[in-house]
């Protein structure tokens, strides 16, 4: 009798597990018909994007906005009786998302002759200031305004990393720098305010039609004007 009781107790959890697994499989199969399941597996990437109403590529209704990530310094702290020393970590300032393209963005592309493969970033849908952003290896130790004629060879057959279409004084993040730009209507120069060292040091640069701003983090900023991109920038 005791042996039978022990055998029953030892087998009971296995039977319960089988019952729960069978129940789960039955529920899953009831919710997902085999034909529907096979159809979803065989869907192409384009079909899945279309099903989510998200379209990739130039000229489509949506465009991808990457996340804004910034490195911050975390002060030393004691947690659970353990000392955690000062360290650096990355935080997401803005989550990645899909945003809707509009005719205004495409109008900026045509007006400033921005190549089709270059993304136009315009969070507030402004166009007071349009700046081409090139990503390069670091050239100068400090941010420097340079005449285009002296560095045109660096940009031969090189397209911008992206283009910024911003309202006056709108802030944009370029690498680890925060920048804002302003331009008076019809002016052939822009004013750039660049925060280079945390939030303690801001420098102001005036960039004309014939100049580019080399940031010390390797990015290069070239203001665009109504006549289109200048020779050597595309």
N, C-alpha and C positions, 0 to 999 in steps of 0.2 A: 504493500500500500504506500509506504513511504517512498519507494523507488518510483512508483507511478506518479506520485505527486510532484517529485523533483523533476521528472521528465516533462510533465505538463507545464510546470513553471518555466523551465528552460526553453521550451519550444514556443511559448506564448509570445514573447517579444518578436521572434522571427515572423510568426504569422501576422502579427499586427503590422510589422514593417511591410510585408508583402501586400497586405490589404491597403495600406496607405499609398504604396507605390502604384498599385493597380488603379486605385481611385484617382490618383493624380494623372495617370496616363489616360484614363477614360475621360476625365474632365478636359484635358488638353486636346484630345482628339475630337471631342464634341465641339470645342470652340474653334478649332482650326481644321477645316476640311482638307483632305489630302490634295485635292485639286488646287485649292486656294494656296496651300503651303508651297506646292510645286511651282505655282505661278510666281509667287513672291521670290523664291530662290532664283528663278530664271530671269527676273527683271534686270534690265541693264541699269547702269549708273544714271543715264539720262532719264529713264522711266522713274527711278526712285526719287531723283531730284524733282521731277515734274509732279510726282505724287505729294511731295511736301511743299509744292508751290515755290520751290527755290530753283533758280536757274543760274548756271555758272557760265562765264564767258562775256566777251565784250558785246555791248549793245543789248543785253538781256535786262529783265525787269529788276533783278536783285544783284547786289554786289556784296562781297565778303569784306567785313571790317575786322582786322586782326585785333587781338587783345592788346591793351596798353599795359606793359609790365615795367615796374620801377624797382630798383634795388634800394633798400632802406637798411639803416643800422639799428639793431635791436639792443637796448641797453642791458647791462648785467642784471640778473634777477635771481631770487631764491624761490624755487618751486618744489614743494614736497620735501623740503629739507635739503635740496641739492642746489648748489650754486651753478647757474648757467651763465657763462661769461658773455661779454659783449660780442656780437656776431652780426654778419650781414645776411640778409635773406631777400628774396624777391616777392613782391606783392602785385596782385592784379588790380590796376587802377580802374580800368574799364573792361568788362567782359567782351569776348568776341561775339559778333552778331552779323546777321544779314540785314542790310538796309536797302531801301528802295531807290533805284536810279530814277532820275527825272530828266525832263527835257532840258532843264537849266544846266545840268552838268555836261550834257552833250553839246550844248551851245558854247560852253567854255572851251571844250575840246576843239571845236571848229574855229572859234575866234582866235585862240592862241596856238593853233597848229600843233596840238599835243598828239603824239602818236597813239594809235588805237590800242596798243598793248600796254600803255602806261596808265595806271590807276589814278583817278582824280579823287582826292580826299577832300570833302567839303562838308564837315559836320553840321554847320549852320546854314548851308546852301548859300554862302556868301561868295562874292567874286570881286570885292574891292581890291584884293591883292592876290596875285597868282604867282606861285613860286615853284620852280622845278627843283627837285631834291635828288642829288646824285649821291650814291654811297660808294666811297673809295677807301683806299688805305690812307692812314694818317699821313699828312704832308707837313703840316706846321704844328709846332708845340703850342702856339696860341692862335686863337681865331683871328683871321686876317682877311682883309678885303684886297683882292688881286685883280688887275686888269685882265679882261678876257684874252686880249691879244697875246699875253705872255704864257697862257696855259691852255690855249685852244687845242694844242696837239693832244692833251690828255683826254679830250672829249670827242675825238674823231670816231664817228660811227658808234657812239655810246649814247644810249637812251637813258632818261632819268629813271631813278628807282620809283618815283611817284611824283605827282604834282599836287600842290596844295592850293585850293581855291577858298580863300578865307575872307571874312568880314574884317574891317579895320579893328585892330587890337584884339582879335580873336587869338587865343592861345593854342599852340600846337606843340606836340612833343616830337622831337627829332633826336633819336638815340636817347641819351641820358640828359638832354638839354630841353628846357622849355623856352619856346620862342613865340613872340608876337610880332605882327607886321602892320604897318599902316602906309597908306598912299593917298595923297590928295588926287582928286579927279584930274586927269590929263597930265599929271606929273611924270617925268621920265626917271624917277628914282623912288625907292622905298626906304622906310626906316625900320630896322630890325632891332628888337630888344631881346637879348639872349641871356638867360640865366645859366651861368657856367659852373657855379660852385654851390650846390644845394639851393637855398633860397636867400643866400646872403650876398651874392655878388651878381649884379646885372650890368651888362655892357650894351651900349647902343651903337649901331653901325648904320651908315647911310650908303646904300648900294645903288649905283646908277645903272643905266642901260648897258654900259660897257664894262661892268664889273661883276665879280662873283665873290661870295663870302665862303671862305674855307673855314669850317669849324674844326676845333682841335680834336674832336672825336672822330674825324674822318669824313663827315658829311659835307657836301658842298651845296650852297643855295644860290640859285640863279633866278632873279626876278624876270618874269615874262611880261611883255607888253603887247599892245594890240596888233603890232606888226608881225607877231609870231615869234617862234624860237629863233635865236640868233645863230649865225653860222658857228659850227663847232659844238653845239649843244645837243645835237640829235644824231 
